[in-house]
Amino acid sequence: MHQRKPDWLKIRVQDGKNRADVEEILARLSLHTVCEEADCPNLMECFSRRTATFMVLGKTCTRNCTFCVVGKGTTQPVDSNEPLHVAQAVKELNLKHVVVTSVTRDDLPDGGAGHFADIIRQIKILDQKVIVEVLIPDFKGDQSSLMKVIEAKPEIINHNIETIPRLYPKVRPMAIYERSLELLKNVKAIDPQIFTKSGIMVGLGETEDEVINTFQDLRDVGCEILTIGQYLAPSKEHHPVIEYIHPDTFEKYKKVSEEMGFKYVASGPLVRSSYMADKALD
Ligand code: SF4
């Protein structure tokens, strides 16, 4: 049954000038963003704020999450210039907080962890003060891959739990709920100075209790930063939207999760895992 999008999901049009600058820099440095690849509703707002989330390791993923519009199939070779190009873009955009994410590359021996580490180091060579947040895949639970990222010392390691465990087979079939929690737990155990962050989409058929239980599971592994946003179906081929969650419920989720001890919670219909990411460490 097709549901009409409620008013609270309407997006305000932003000015285009900064957006054109951002797009020019990205094109010149052959960089991708998850903003563009995942049709993020906040793209105009973020680009006009001269910020973006870089998507590295190509545009094609080896997984098949049913909520995700990113391309699936034959992956591209790793671009060895990408670390330098990302650092250059950070400089040209004068970013103080940069978010780097990637598709999942189960076809690479370390899942691309070494490439993430190179990018973090290149940015730090440029400016030690830039806050680097990496939104990483689960590296199939491989500890030595995760160590490569941890040793490069980003300020924030983000790994999205995405949804509640009951929905994993339908929403994230190649991921494992406990494996994602384990990753966040290992980061805190190995380097407690690194902030951990995770994000969940709602509106996929979960109950409020299931969502709140997932908050508790994340807190139990020391997760400090949380994002909660409305799932929007990229197309009719993707997992359907089961429910448009009311802003009051997002307020409730924010209050409940803050009471659980999360340092920073962004909760709202248009919130995405790197939306206003710079606010978390303000
Ligand atoms: S692993 Fe990430 S990029 Fe790949 S399909 Fe899932 S959400 Fe999309």
Boltz pocket constraint, residues with backbone or C-beta under 6 A from the ligand:
constraints:
  - pocket:
      binder: B
      contacts: [[A, 61], [A, 62], [A, 63], [A, 64], [A, 65], [A, 68], [A, 69], [A, 70], [A, 102], [A, 103], [A, 104], [A, 137]]
      max_distance: 6.0
